[in-house]
Amino acid sequence: MEKPAETQYPIHDLLRRRWSPRAYSERPVEREKLQSLFEAARWAPSSNNEQPWRFIVGTKDDPSTRDRLFHCLKEGNKKWTLRAPVLMLSVARLNFEDEETPNRHAWHDTGMAVFSLAIQAMALGLIVHQMAGFDVEKARADLGIPPGFEPVAMIAVGYPGDPAELPDYLRERELKPRERKPVTEFVAAGMWNAPPAWLTR
């Protein structure tokens, strides 16, 4: 199912088509495609080239790894991730490796890596859905995350499935039109809350 964005201005088709479906096929994700996803994440930009991201991955080919991630999810997310063949958790290293001083950009940079992964997934015909709805402390304990690292987001990856297989309330969310704030609400020229003339003319 495709839900391309109705954009105000032209953007690349991969960006226009990227969204976060909940309807997944149980078709496994090929090893070479998983490799490409993490290669894309590898080349994301980061402060001081620190690359503070880590990923813990579970696939249906190895059910015990996937189950550890699945059981960290909140109940609402368990209902639709049942079919997703790949679950992963993004994790941020909070301090710079050399100095052990706080890296205030670690979350931002980890998000950049995940977005690179998500766009590569779109290019390969895969879908990605990121989730805040998981038990952070359970993930920290059950997945063996050491001090100094912070769980960021759970992520489902796979091939598109049939929205008809979702519960009614999720199917409605899947089918409703996408919405975004207009660009003028979040872009300012030189100081807070001053919309640029080049956006409004």
JOVENWO-V125252 format. One record per residue. RES is the residue in one small letter. SS is DSSP state (~ for helix, > for strand, _ for the rest). D_LAST is the distance of its C-alpha to the last C-alpha in Angstrom with 1 decimal. Layout:
((RES/SS/D_LAST) (RES/SS/D_LAST))
This chain:
((m/_/35.1) (e/_/31.5) (k/_/28.4) (p/_/25.5) (a/_/22.2) (e/_/19.6) (t/_/16.7) (q/_/12.9) (y/_/12.9) (p/_/16.1) (i/_/18.9) (h/_/22.6) (d/~/24.8) (l/~/27.1) (l/~/24.4) (r/~/23.2) (r/~/26.9) (r/_/28.0) (w/_/29.0) (s/_/32.1) (p/_/34.7) (r/_/38.0) (a/_/40.0) (y/>/41.9) (s/_/44.6) (e/_/47.8) (r/_/47.7) (p/_/48.3) (v/_/45.8) (e/_/47.4) (r/~/48.4) (e/~/46.5) (k/~/43.3) (l/~/43.9) (q/~/44.6) (s/~/41.2) (l/~/39.4) (f/~/41.0) (e/~/40.6) (a/~/36.8) (a/~/37.1) (r/~/39.2) (w/_/36.6) (a/_/33.9) (p/_/32.7) (s/_/34.5) (s/~/35.0) (n/~/37.8) (n/~/38.4) (e/_/40.3) (q/_/39.6) (p/_/40.5) (w/>/40.3) (r/>/43.3) (f/>/43.6) (i/>/46.6) (v/>/46.9) (g/>/49.0) (t/>/49.5) (k/~/51.6) (d/~/53.8) (d/~/54.9) (p/~/54.9) (s/~/56.1) (t/~/53.1) (r/~/50.7) (d/~/52.7) (r/~/52.4) (l/~/48.6) (f/~/48.6) (h/_/50.9) (c/_/48.4) (l/>/45.8) (k/_/45.4) (e/~/46.9) (g/~/43.6) (n/~/42.6) (k/~/46.2) (k/~/45.9) (w/~/43.4) (t/~/44.1) (l/_/47.7) (r/_/46.8) (a/_/44.6) (p/_/46.7) (v/>/45.2) (l/>/44.5) (m/>/43.5) (l/>/42.8) (s/>/40.5) (v/>/42.0) (a/>/40.7) (r/>/43.1) (l/_/42.3) (n/>/43.9) (f/_/43.6) (e/_/46.7) (d/_/48.1) (e/_/47.7) (e/_/47.7) (t/_/45.0) (p/>/42.3) (n/_/39.4) (r/_/36.5) (h/_/34.3) (a/~/36.9) (w/~/35.2) (h/~/31.8) (d/~/33.5) (t/~/35.6) (g/~/32.5) (m/~/31.1) (a/~/34.5) (v/~/34.3) (f/~/30.8) (s/~/32.1) (l/~/35.1) (a/~/33.0) (i/~/31.0) (q/~/34.3) (a/~/35.7) (m/~/33.1) (a/~/33.9) (l/_/37.5) (g/_/37.2) (l/>/37.8) (i/>/36.0) (v/>/35.7) (h/>/35.5) (q/>/35.4) (m/>/37.3) (a/_/37.6) (g/_/40.5) (f/>/43.6) (d/_/46.4) (v/~/45.6) (e/~/49.1) (k/~/50.8) (a/~/48.7) (r/~/49.6) (a/~/53.3) (d/~/53.7) (l/_/51.7) (g/_/53.4) (i/_/50.3) (p/_/51.6) (p/_/50.7) (g/_/47.6) (f/>/45.7) (e/>/43.4) (p/>/42.8) (v/>/39.1) (a/>/38.4) (m/>/40.5) (i/>/39.2) (a/>/40.4) (v/>/40.3) (g/>/41.6) (y/>/41.1) (p/>/39.3) (g/_/41.7) (d/_/42.1) (p/~/40.3) (a/~/43.2) (e/~/45.3) (l/_/43.3) (p/_/44.3) (d/~/42.7) (y/~/40.4) (l/~/39.1) (r/~/38.8) (e/~/36.5) (r/~/34.2) (e/~/34.5) (l/~/33.5) (k/_/30.7) (p/_/27.1) (r/_/25.2) (e/_/22.5) (r/_/20.2) (k/_/17.9) (p/_/14.1) (v/~/12.9) (t/~/11.2) (e/~/14.9) (f/_/16.4) (v/_/14.2) (a/_/14.2) (a/_/13.8) (g/_/17.4) (m/_/18.8) (w/_/19.2) (n/_/16.7) (a/_/13.9) (p/_/10.7) (p/_/9.0) (a/~/6.1) (w/~/5.8) (l/~/5.9) (t/~/3.8) (r/_/0.0))
